[in-house]
């Protein structure tokens, strides 16, 4: 009898446990049903969610309307943000704000004429070289123009003379009738690399550091092709002609030949901010394959192009964004994604996430899609 009563009590406890479990499940289900249908189900997610467009965080720059350009201009360039357009007209550099269409002339208070100019990367500043023939030599002086401030300053360096500090103009004295062929700039290290050429097509390389101190690169070669800077170090790269050997000049002035095993007729293309060097296989002055690696790596990554193309029509942002321009078909193709963009007229360049081209005497800036 006692055993039967114990079994009866145990059964009652089980019933209570089962009841509370079922009640808990029903309550949970009811609550979830209410939230899904009367709270979450009534909310318009697309109407309330903020979709953020990824843009240049430095500004709220809008794509400008097509800009009418005057006749008889040349050396058209854009700042890296496309906020400013520059060109040479009647021997003067003109700078135009692409948003306001306000144009300004850079008045350089010095005799001579413009030898070379380029926009400093990741800035709104121009680096300008002025050339003047003096006796049996050519004198190059340098200026920096801040487009935002409309401010021009001559590049100078400090000299200590008998305990007194004074400033001297940054200058290069070179052979008569020589010219500056190329300038590469690293905004990270503050280094400027200049390639000069004399009347006999012999080349020399010079550098200015952040303090505008001038150095001449002591290298044996005087027939130099493309040049490049490692943007995050002070390492210099140059191409020796006609052998197409690539050399590295390190901060300690040691010169070493770059290992390009497996690359036929290598040609230096460029570098990027991630420390990658880009070379190409050159045949008849056209690139068919791109190779890239860092200085520390030993093997090259290979990227075949869909067709051979002139080096000037290759635009490298990084290894994941490499564009080739087909000027005859007016198409710009990103080769990793095989995405093509159509444009009209003549391509000026690629700037951050924008494309710029000339069409019917107008400058047109569009977003890269």
Protein Blocks (a to p, Z undefined) as FASTA:
>chain_A
ZZmmmmmmmmmmmmmmmmmmmmmmmmmmmmmmmmmmmmmmmpcfklmpccdddddfkbcc
dcdddddddehiehiacdfklmaccddeehiacdddfklopacdddddbedddfbdcdde
hiabdcddddddehjbccdddddddfklopacdddddddeehiacdddddddddehiacf
bdcddfknopacdddddfkopacdddddfkopacddddfbfcdcdddddfkbcbdcdddd
fklpacdddfkopacdddfehiahiadfbdcfkopacddddeehiafbdcdddfkbmbdc
ddddfbdcdfklpccfblmlccdddfknopacdfklopacddehjafbdchjaccddeeh
iacddddZZ
